[in-house]
Amino acid sequence: MRLLLPLVLMLGLAACSAPTRWEKPGISQETKEADLTVCRRAAAKQGLAYYPTLVNPPPALAYQAPWGIMGTYSDDFRYHADFRLTADCMRYKGYEQVPVPN
């Protein structure tokens, strides 16, 4: 029960967040998509530099728990870093996130 309550609260808060999109006055949809693609690729490259995938584990230990956990740990941080770095790049280009109207 102790573990279930924080999970339920977290999911409840996530459901309340409004979806957003990137906006910049005077920019076409194609330009916005191109800028977003450039930022996502740059963020993925930088995220991989910050949180590299576990490389070259000893062959006998490659699929044992400690190595798998370390790989998952790195992937989790890289996933969140990609979103943060993409947002930083888009803000640097002059975009801002606005809520999607219902």
N, CA, C and O atoms as a printed pandas DataFrame, in Angstrom:
     atom_number atom_name residue_name chain_id  residue_number  x_coord  y_coord  z_coord
0              1         N          MET        A               1    0.822   -1.192    0.000
1              2        CA          MET        A               1    0.000    0.000    0.000
2              3         C          MET        A               1    0.869    1.260    0.000
3              4         O          MET        A               1    0.523    2.261   -0.628
4              5         N          ARG        A               2    1.997    1.203    0.707
5              6        CA          ARG        A               2    2.879    2.376    0.760
6              7         C          ARG        A               2    3.439    2.717   -0.612
7              8         O          ARG        A               2    3.617    3.891   -0.934
8              9         N          LEU        A               3    3.713    1.717   -1.410
9             10        CA          LEU        A               3    4.262    1.968   -2.737
10            11         C          LEU        A               3    3.171    2.355   -3.729
11            12         O          LEU        A               3    3.445    3.037   -4.717
12            13         N          LEU        A               4    1.971    1.937   -3.480
13            14        CA          LEU        A               4    0.883    2.204   -4.404
14            15         C          LEU        A               4    0.423    3.663   -4.343
15            16         O          LEU        A               4    0.104    4.247   -5.378
16            17         N          LEU        A               5    0.385    4.246   -3.175
17            18        CA          LEU        A               5   -0.101    5.618   -3.014
18            19         C          LEU        A               5    0.744    6.634   -3.797
19            20         O          LEU        A               5    0.174    7.447   -4.525
20            21         N          PRO        A               6    2.075    6.620   -3.676
21            22        CA          PRO        A               6    2.859    7.587   -4.475
22            23         C          PRO        A               6    2.676    7.383   -5.982
23            24         O          PRO        A               6    2.664    8.350   -6.744
24            25         N          LEU        A               7    2.536    6.143   -6.401
25            26        CA          LEU        A               7    2.339    5.868   -7.823
26            27         C          LEU        A               7    1.016    6.445   -8.306
27            28         O          LEU        A               7    0.958    7.056   -9.373
28            29         N          VAL        A               8   -0.038    6.256   -7.534
29            30        CA          VAL        A               8   -1.348    6.790   -7.897
30            31         C          VAL        A               8   -1.311    8.317   -7.923
31            32         O          VAL        A               8   -1.878    8.930   -8.827
32            33         N          LEU        A               9   -0.658    8.935   -6.952
33            34        CA          LEU        A               9   -0.555   10.395   -6.930
34            35         C          LEU        A               9    0.226   10.918   -8.130
35            36         O          LEU        A               9   -0.155   11.924   -8.729
36            37         N          MET        A              10    1.302   10.249   -8.478
37            38        CA          MET        A              10    2.115   10.663   -9.607
38            39         C          MET        A              10    1.317   10.564  -10.909
39            40         O          MET        A              10    1.360   11.473  -11.737
40            41         N          LEU        A              11    0.597    9.470  -11.084
41            42        CA          LEU        A              11   -0.211    9.315  -12.289
42            43         C          LEU        A              11   -1.334   10.342  -12.342
43            44         O          LEU        A              11   -1.676   10.838  -13.415
44            45         N          GLY        A              12   -1.902   10.658  -11.193
45            46        CA          GLY        A              12   -2.950   11.671  -11.136
46            47         C          GLY        A              12   -2.443   13.043  -11.533
47            48         O          GLY        A              12   -3.124   13.774  -12.251
48            49         N          LEU        A              13   -1.253   13.400  -11.071
49            50        CA          LEU        A              13   -0.666   14.690  -11.437
50            51         C          LEU        A              13   -0.300   14.735  -12.914
51            52         O          LEU        A              13   -0.467   15.762  -13.572
52            53         N          ALA        A              14    0.195   13.628  -13.427
53            54        CA          ALA        A              14    0.561   13.583  -14.842
54            55         C          ALA        A              14   -0.669   13.735  -15.725
55            56         O          ALA        A              14   -0.591   14.336  -16.797
56            57         N          ALA        A              15   -1.791   13.202  -15.291
57            58        CA          ALA        A              15   -3.016   13.308  -16.077
58            59         C          ALA        A              15   -3.540   14.743  -16.110
59            60         O          ALA        A              15   -4.258   15.118  -17.037
60            61         N          CYS        A              16   -3.191   15.539  -15.119
61            62        CA          CYS        A              16   -3.671   16.926  -15.042
62            63         C          CYS        A              16   -2.861   17.887  -15.906
63            64         O          CYS        A              16   -3.323   18.994  -16.180
64            65         N          SER        A              17   -1.688   17.499  -16.333
65            66        CA          SER        A              17   -0.861   18.420  -17.108
66            67         C          SER        A              17   -1.432   18.583  -18.513
67            68         O          SER        A              17   -1.863   17.616  -19.141
68            69         N          ALA        A              18   -1.427   19.808  -18.983
69            70        CA          ALA        A              18   -1.975   20.109  -20.304
70            71         C          ALA        A              18   -0.911   19.877  -21.370
71            72         O          ALA        A              18    0.262   20.174  -21.142
72            73         N          PRO        A              19   -1.299   19.351  -22.529
73            74        CA          PRO        A              19   -0.326   19.191  -23.615
74            75         C          PRO        A              19    0.119   20.563  -24.129
75            76         O          PRO        A              19   -0.642   21.529  -24.089
76            77         N          THR        A              20    1.333   20.631  -24.599
77            78        CA          THR        A              20    1.881   21.897  -25.093
78            79         C          THR        A              20    2.438   21.719  -26.498
79            80         O          THR        A              20    2.635   20.600  -26.970
80            81         N          ARG        A              21    2.686   22.846  -27.152
81            82        CA          ARG        A              21    3.345   22.839  -28.464
82            83         C          ARG        A              21    4.284   24.039  -28.526
83            84         O          ARG        A              21    4.164   24.975  -27.736
84            85         N          TRP        A              22    5.210   24.002  -29.463
85            86        CA          TRP        A              22    6.173   25.090  -29.628
86            87         C          TRP        A              22    5.600   26.129  -30.576
87            88         O          TRP        A              22    5.067   25.786  -31.631
88            89         N          GLU        A              23    5.706   27.386  -30.207
89            90        CA          GLU        A              23    5.198   28.489  -31.021
90            91         C          GLU        A              23    6.248   29.587  -31.126
91            92         O          GLU        A              23    7.005   29.851  -30.192
92            93         N          LYS        A              24    6.267   30.226  -32.312
93            94        CA          LYS        A              24    7.106   31.398  -32.548
94            95         C          LYS        A              24    6.402   32.214  -33.623
95            96         O          LYS        A              24    6.124   31.693  -34.703
96            97         N          PRO        A              25    6.111   33.475  -33.354
97            98        CA          PRO        A              25    5.385   34.290  -34.336
98            99         C          PRO        A              25    6.155   34.417  -35.652
99           100         O          PRO        A              25    7.375   34.581  -35.664
100          101         N          GLY        A              26    5.410   34.338  -36.756
101          102        CA          GLY        A              26    5.991   34.551  -38.074
102          103         C          GLY        A              26    6.747   33.371  -38.653
103          104         O          GLY        A              26    7.460   33.526  -39.645
104          105         N          ILE        A              27    6.610   32.209  -38.066
105          106        CA          ILE        A              27    7.334   31.020  -38.537
106          107         C          ILE        A              27    6.333   30.036  -39.135
107          108         O          ILE        A              27    5.264   29.812  -38.566
108          109         N          SER        A              28    6.675   29.449  -40.280
109          110        CA          SER        A              28    5.800   28.459  -40.898
110          111         C          SER        A              28    5.904   27.121  -40.166
111          112         O          SER        A              28    6.835   26.885  -39.395
112          113         N          GLN        A              29    4.940   26.265  -40.421
113          114        CA          GLN        A              29    4.934   24.934  -39.803
114          115         C          GLN        A              29    6.161   24.128  -40.238
115          116         O          GLN        A              29    6.735   23.394  -39.434
116          117         N          GLU        A              30    6.563   24.258  -41.499
117          118        CA          GLU        A              30    7.726   23.521  -42.003
118          119         C          GLU        A              30    9.007   23.961  -41.297
119          120         O          GLU        A              30    9.852   23.134  -40.956
120          121         N          THR        A              31    9.142   25.274  -41.082
121          122        CA          THR        A              31   10.323   25.792  -40.385
122          123         C          THR        A              31   10.344   25.311  -38.938
123          124         O          THR        A              31   11.393   24.942  -38.411
124          125         N          LYS        A              32    9.182   25.319  -38.309
125          126        CA          LYS        A              32    9.095   24.859  -36.927
126          127         C          LYS        A              32    9.469   23.383  -36.828
127          128         O          LYS        A              32   10.212   22.994  -35.926
128          129         N          GLU        A              33    8.966   22.562  -37.739
129          130        CA          GLU        A              33    9.297   21.132  -37.730
130          131         C          GLU        A              33   10.783   20.912  -38.000
131          132         O          GLU        A              33   11.397   20.035  -37.393
132          133         N          ALA        A              34   11.367   21.699  -38.907
133          134        CA          ALA        A              34   12.800   21.574  -39.195
134          135         C          ALA        A              34   13.632   21.960  -37.975
135          136         O          ALA        A              34   14.602   21.278  -37.646
136          137         N          ASP        A              35   13.259   23.047  -37.302
137          138        CA          ASP        A              35   13.973   23.461  -36.095
138          139         C          ASP        A              35   13.848   22.417  -34.989
139          140         O          ASP        A              35   14.812   22.127  -34.281
140          141         N          LEU        A              36   12.648   21.857  -34.851
141          142        CA          LEU        A              36   12.433   20.829  -33.825
142          143         C          LEU        A              36   13.254   19.576  -34.120
143          144         O          LEU        A              36   13.796   18.958  -33.203
144          145         N          THR        A              37   13.347   19.203  -35.386
145          146        CA          THR        A              37   14.152   18.042  -35.767
146          147         C          THR        A              37   15.630   18.277  -35.473
147          148         O          THR        A              37   16.316   17.398  -34.952
148          149         N          VAL        A              38   16.114   19.469  -35.812
149          150        CA          VAL        A              38   17.518   19.803  -35.535
150          151         C          VAL        A              38   17.785   19.760  -34.031
151          152         O          VAL        A              38   18.798   19.217  -33.590
152          153         N          CYS        A              39   16.877   20.333  -33.250
153          154        CA          CYS        A              39   17.058   20.351  -31.795
154          155         C          CYS        A              39   16.999   18.951  -31.200
155          156         O          CYS        A              39   17.774   18.626  -30.300
156          157         N          ARG        A              40   16.088   18.123  -31.694
157          158        CA          ARG        A              40   15.989   16.749  -31.180
158          159         C          ARG        A              40   17.251   15.950  -31.488
159          160         O          ARG        A              40   17.737   15.199  -30.642
160          161         N          ARG        A              41   17.776   16.110  -32.690
161          162        CA          ARG        A              41   19.002   15.380  -33.051
162          163         C          ARG        A              41   20.192   15.858  -32.225
163          164         O          ARG        A              41   21.002   15.051  -31.768
164          165         N          ALA        A              42   20.294   17.169  -32.036
165          166        CA          ALA        A              42   21.394   17.703  -31.227
166          167         C          ALA        A              42   21.253   17.257  -29.773
167          168         O          ALA        A              42   22.245   16.937  -29.118
168          169         N          ALA        A              43   20.014   17.238  -29.270
169          170        CA          ALA        A              43   19.781   16.800  -27.886
170          171         C          ALA        A              43   20.112   15.321  -27.720
171          172         O          ALA        A              43   20.687   14.925  -26.706
172          173         N          ALA        A              44   19.757   14.507  -28.703
173          174        CA          ALA        A              44   20.061   13.077  -28.622
174          175         C          ALA        A              44   21.571   12.849  -28.616
175          176         O          ALA        A              44   22.074   12.004  -27.875
176          177         N          LYS        A              45   22.282   13.597  -29.438
177          178        CA          LYS        A              45   23.745   13.466  -29.488
178          179         C          LYS        A              45   24.382   13.905  -28.173
179          180         O          LYS        A              45   25.280   13.240  -27.656
180          181         N          GLN        A              46   23.908   15.036  -27.634
181          182        CA          GLN        A              46   24.457   15.531  -26.375
182          183         C          GLN        A              46   24.051   14.635  -25.209
183          184         O          GLN        A              46   24.850   14.398  -24.304
184          185         N          GLY        A              47   22.824   14.140  -25.223
185          186        CA          GLY        A              47   22.373   13.227  -24.168
186          187         C          GLY        A              47   23.197   11.957  -24.134
187          188         O          GLY        A              47   23.502   11.438  -23.060
188          189         N          LEU        A              48   23.561   11.452  -25.305
189          190        CA          LEU        A              48   24.398   10.255  -25.364
190          191         C          LEU        A              48   25.798   10.552  -24.844
191          192         O          LEU        A              48   26.439    9.678  -24.261
192          193         N          ALA        A              49   26.276   11.775  -25.047
193          194        CA          ALA        A              49   27.588   12.149  -24.505
194          195         C          ALA        A              49   27.544   12.266  -22.984
195          196         O          ALA        A              49   28.491   11.878  -22.300
196          197         N          TYR        A              50   26.430   12.806  -22.453
197          198        CA          TYR        A              50   26.296   12.937  -21.000
198          199         C          TYR        A              50   26.070   11.593  -20.322
199          200         O          TYR        A              50   26.632   11.323  -19.261
200          201         N          TYR        A              51   25.252   10.759  -20.933
201          202        CA          TYR        A              51   24.868    9.467  -20.342
202          203         C          TYR        A              51   25.093    8.363  -21.359
203          204         O          TYR        A              51   24.140    7.883  -21.973
204          205         N          PRO        A              52   26.349    7.951  -21.545
205          206        CA          PRO        A              52   26.641    6.933  -22.564
206          207         C          PRO        A              52   26.023    5.582  -22.197
207          208         O          PRO        A              52   25.842    5.250  -21.026
208          209         N          THR        A              53   25.711    4.829  -23.233
209          210        CA          THR        A              53   25.229    3.469  -23.033
210          211         C          THR        A              53   26.376    2.644  -22.483
211          212         O          THR        A              53   27.536    2.845  -22.841
212          213         N          LEU        A              54   26.038    1.730  -21.623
213          214        CA          LEU        A              54   27.050    0.858  -21.052
214          215         C          LEU        A              54   27.711    0.071  -22.172
215          216         O          LEU        A              54   27.046   -0.689  -22.876
216          217         N          VAL        A              55   28.989    0.245  -22.336
217          218        CA          VAL        A              55   29.686   -0.416  -23.437
218          219         C          VAL        A              55   30.648   -1.467  -22.907
219          220         O          VAL        A              55   31.249   -1.322  -21.843
220          221         N          ASN        A              56   30.765   -2.503  -23.670
221          222        CA          ASN        A              56   31.730   -3.571  -23.433
222          223         C          ASN        A              56   31.700   -4.174  -22.028
223          224         O          ASN        A              56   32.734   -4.194  -21.360
224          225         N          PRO        A              57   30.560   -4.663  -21.563
225          226        CA          PRO        A              57   30.592   -5.409  -20.307
226          227         C          PRO        A              57   31.305   -6.728  -20.549
227          228         O          PRO        A              57   31.319   -7.224  -21.676
228          229         N          PRO        A              58   31.894   -7.298  -19.518
229          230        CA          PRO        A              58   32.533   -8.603  -19.697
230          231         C          PRO        A              58   31.521   -9.601  -20.253
231          232         O          PRO        A              58   30.377   -9.625  -19.799
232          233         N          PRO        A              59   31.916  -10.429  -21.229
233          234        CA          PRO        A              59   30.962  -11.324  -21.894
234          235         C          PRO        A              59   30.168  -12.215  -20.938
235          236         O          PRO        A              59   28.979  -12.448  -21.157
236          237         N          ALA        A              60   30.792  -12.699  -19.919
237          238        CA          ALA        A              60   30.083  -13.590  -19.003
238          239         C          ALA        A              60   29.055  -12.838  -18.160
239          240         O          ALA        A              60   28.113  -13.448  -17.653
240          241         N          LEU        A              61   29.221  -11.522  -18.001
241          242        CA          LEU        A              61   28.337  -10.742  -17.144
242          243         C          LEU        A              61   27.375   -9.846  -17.912
243          244         O          LEU        A              61   26.629   -9.077  -17.305
244          245         N          ALA        A              62   27.383   -9.936  -19.239
245          246        CA          ALA        A              62   26.620   -8.994  -20.054
246          247         C          ALA        A              62   25.133   -8.990  -19.741
247          248         O          ALA        A              62   24.500   -7.936  -19.811
248          249         N          TYR        A              63   24.559  -10.132  -19.401
249          250        CA          TYR        A              63   23.110  -10.198  -19.193
250          251         C          TYR        A              63   22.735  -10.421  -17.739
251          252         O          TYR        A              63   21.602  -10.803  -17.443
252          253         N          GLN        A              64   23.660  -10.190  -16.837
253          254        CA          GLN        A              64   23.340  -10.338  -15.423
254          255         C          GLN        A              64   22.816   -9.016  -14.884
255          256         O          GLN        A              64   23.026   -7.963  -15.487
256          257         N          ALA        A              65   22.148   -9.073  -13.772
257          258        CA          ALA        A              65   21.404   -7.946  -13.224
258          259         C          ALA        A              65   22.204   -6.645  -13.064
259          260         O          ALA        A              65   21.719   -5.605  -13.511
260          261         N          PRO        A              66   23.388   -6.639  -12.460
261          262        CA          PRO        A              66   24.064   -5.343  -12.264
262          263         C          PRO        A              66   24.336   -4.598  -13.573
263          264         O          PRO        A              66   24.189   -3.377  -13.628
264          265         N          TRP        A              67   24.723   -5.308  -14.611
265          266        CA          TRP        A              67   25.003   -4.643  -15.881
266          267         C          TRP        A              67   23.717   -4.135  -16.509
267          268         O          TRP        A              67   23.694   -3.042  -17.075
268          269         N          GLY        A              68   22.659   -4.904  -16.419
269          270        CA          GLY        A              68   21.373   -4.473  -16.967
270          271         C          GLY        A              68   20.829   -3.259  -16.247
271          272         O          GLY        A              68   20.282   -2.358  -16.882
272          273         N          ILE        A              69   20.968   -3.218  -14.936
273          274        CA          ILE        A              69   20.486   -2.081  -14.158
274          275         C          ILE        A              69   21.265   -0.825  -14.516
275          276         O          ILE        A              69   20.684    0.255  -14.629
276          277         N          MET        A              70   22.567   -0.955  -14.695
277          278        CA          MET        A              70   23.371    0.215  -15.039
278          279         C          MET        A              70   22.993    0.759  -16.406
279          280         O          MET        A              70   22.962    1.974  -16.604
280          281         N          GLY        A              71   22.701   -0.143  -17.366
281          282        CA          GLY        A              71   22.272    0.301  -18.683
282          283         C          GLY        A              71   20.928    1.006  -18.623
283          284         O          GLY        A              71   20.737    2.032  -19.276
284          285         N          THR        A              72   19.997    0.471  -17.849
285          286        CA          THR        A              72   18.680    1.079  -17.699
286          287         C          THR        A              72   18.793    2.423  -17.003
287          288         O          THR        A              72   18.095    3.369  -17.369
288          289         N          TYR        A              73   19.655    2.523  -16.011
289          290        CA          TYR        A              73   19.890    3.766  -15.281
290          291         C          TYR        A              73   20.360    4.857  -16.240
291          292         O          TYR        A              73   19.861    5.982  -16.204
292          293         N          SER        A              74   21.311    4.521  -17.087
293          294        CA          SER        A              74   21.846    5.477  -18.044
294          295         C          SER        A              74   20.782    5.878  -19.068
295          296         O          SER        A              74   20.663    7.055  -19.408
296          297         N          ASP        A              75   20.011    4.908  -19.558
297          298        CA          ASP        A              75   18.967    5.194  -20.541
298          299         C          ASP        A              75   17.895    6.097  -19.963
299          300         O          ASP        A              75   17.392    6.983  -20.655
300          301         N          ASP        A              76   17.537    5.885  -18.700
301          302        CA          ASP        A              76   16.514    6.701  -18.058
302          303         C          ASP        A              76   16.956    8.156  -17.970
303          304         O          ASP        A              76   16.186    9.059  -18.298
304          305         N          PHE        A              77   18.179    8.388  -17.535
305          306        CA          PHE        A              77   18.678    9.756  -17.434
306          307         C          PHE        A              77   18.817   10.396  -18.811
307          308         O          PHE        A              77   18.543   11.584  -18.975
308          309         N          ARG        A              78   19.241    9.616  -19.799
309          310        CA          ARG        A              78   19.389   10.148  -21.151
310          311         C          ARG        A              78   18.027   10.535  -21.730
311          312         O          ARG        A              78   17.914   11.554  -22.410
312          313         N          TYR        A              79   17.004    9.740  -21.470
313          314        CA          TYR        A              79   15.655   10.024  -21.950
314          315         C          TYR        A              79   15.171   11.376  -21.434
315          316         O          TYR        A              79   14.641   12.178  -22.203
316          317         N          HIS        A              80   15.346   11.631  -20.155
317          318        CA          HIS        A              80   14.912   12.899  -19.568
318          319         C          HIS        A              80   15.810   14.063  -20.018
319          320         O          HIS        A              80   15.334   15.182  -20.205
320          321         N          ALA        A              81   17.094   13.793  -20.186
321          322        CA          ALA        A              81   18.008   14.835  -20.654
322          323         C          ALA        A              81   17.658   15.262  -22.077
323          324         O          ALA        A              81   17.778   16.438  -22.418
324          325         N          ASP        A              82   17.227   14.316  -22.907
325          326        CA          ASP        A              82   16.854   14.657  -24.279
326          327         C          ASP        A              82   15.708   15.664  -24.311
327          328         O          ASP        A              82   15.739   16.612  -25.097
328          329         N          PHE        A              83   14.707   15.469  -23.472
329          330        CA          PHE        A              83   13.597   16.422  -23.423
330          331         C          PHE        A              83   14.063   17.796  -22.949
331          332         O          PHE        A              83   13.682   18.819  -23.519
332          333         N          ARG        A              84   14.883   17.811  -21.910
333          334        CA          ARG        A              84   15.368   19.073  -21.360
334          335         C          ARG        A              84   16.253   19.806  -22.372
335          336         O          ARG        A              84   16.120   21.016  -22.552
336          337         N          LEU        A              85   17.149   19.077  -23.027
337          338        CA          LEU        A              85   18.048   19.694  -24.000
338          339         C          LEU        A              85   17.295   20.167  -25.240
339          340         O          LEU        A              85   17.639   21.202  -25.810
340          341         N          THR        A              86   16.278   19.429  -25.664
341          342        CA          THR        A              86   15.460   19.864  -26.789
342          343         C          THR        A              86   14.739   21.167  -26.444
343          344         O          THR        A              86   14.692   22.092  -27.255
344          345         N          ALA        A              87   14.185   21.231  -25.246
345          346        CA          ALA        A              87   13.485   22.445  -24.804
346          347         C          ALA        A              87   14.450   23.626  -24.735
347          348         O          ALA        A              87   14.098   24.733  -25.141
348          349         N          ASP        A              88   15.648   23.406  -24.232
349          350        CA          ASP        A              88   16.643   24.482  -24.167
350          351         C          ASP        A              88   16.994   24.990  -25.563
351          352         O          ASP        A              88   17.104   26.196  -25.781
352          353         N          CYS        A              89   17.166   24.076  -26.495
353          354        CA          CYS        A              89   17.507   24.442  -27.871
354          355         C          CYS        A              89   16.381   25.247  -28.515
355          356         O          CYS        A              89   16.632   26.263  -29.164
356          357         N          MET        A              90   15.144   24.793  -28.335
357          358        CA          MET        A              90   14.013   25.506  -28.934
358          359         C          MET        A              90   13.848   26.896  -28.323
359          360         O          MET        A              90   13.533   27.852  -29.031
360          361         N          ARG        A              91   14.056   27.010  -27.031
361          362        CA          ARG        A              91   13.979   28.335  -26.396
362          363         C          ARG        A              91   15.097   29.242  -26.911
363          364         O          ARG        A              91   14.888   30.438  -27.110
364          365         N          TYR        A              92   16.270   28.675  -27.123
365          366        CA          TYR        A              92   17.386   29.439  -27.654
366          367         C          TYR        A              92   17.061   29.974  -29.051
367          368         O          TYR        A              92   17.508   31.060  -29.420
368          369         N          LYS        A              93   16.289   29.216  -29.822
369          370        CA          LYS        A              93   15.897   29.631  -31.167
370          371         C          LYS        A              93   14.728   30.611  -31.153
371          372         O          LYS        A              93   14.305   31.084  -32.208
372          373         N          GLY        A              94   14.198   30.922  -29.958
373          374        CA          GLY        A              94   13.148   31.915  -29.850
374          375         C          GLY        A              94   11.735   31.367  -29.719
375          376         O          GLY        A              94   10.771   32.132  -29.738
376          377         N          TYR        A              95   11.601   30.066  -29.588
377          378        CA          TYR        A              95   10.274   29.464  -29.446
378          379         C          TYR        A              95    9.871   29.454  -27.965
379          380         O          TYR        A              95   10.712   29.543  -27.070
380          381         N          GLU        A              96    8.578   29.346  -27.745
381          382        CA          GLU        A              96    8.091   29.152  -26.383
382          383         C          GLU        A              96    6.997   28.094  -26.408
383          384         O          GLU        A              96    6.280   27.949  -27.399
384          385         N          GLN        A              97    6.878   27.361  -25.314
385          386        CA          GLN        A              97    5.852   26.332  -25.221
386          387         C          GLN        A              97    4.550   26.968  -24.756
387          388         O          GLN        A              97    4.513   27.695  -23.764
388          389         N          VAL        A              98    3.494   26.682  -25.488
389          390        CA          VAL        A              98    2.177   27.192  -25.136
390          391         C          VAL        A              98    1.216   26.010  -25.033
391          392         O          VAL        A              98    1.393   25.011  -25.730
392          393         N          PRO        A              99    0.204   26.111  -24.175
393          394        CA          PRO        A              99   -0.775   25.022  -24.071
394          395         C          PRO        A              99   -1.571   24.863  -25.362
395          396         O          PRO        A              99   -1.885   25.841  -26.040
396          397         N          VAL        A             100   -1.887   23.626  -25.683
397          398        CA          VAL        A             100   -2.709   23.336  -26.855
398          399         C          VAL        A             100   -4.164   23.648  -26.496
399          400         O          VAL        A             100   -4.675   23.128  -25.505
400          401         N          PRO        A             101   -4.834   24.485  -27.283
401          402        CA          PRO        A             101   -6.235   24.791  -26.967
402          403         C          PRO        A             101   -7.112   23.554  -27.166
403          404         O          PRO        A             101   -6.870   22.737  -28.054
404          405         N          ASN        A             102   -8.125   23.438  -26.326
405          406        CA          ASN        A             102   -9.026   22.287  -26.416
406          407         C          ASN        A             102  -10.022   22.440  -27.493
407          408         O          ASN        A             102  -10.853   21.554  -27.696
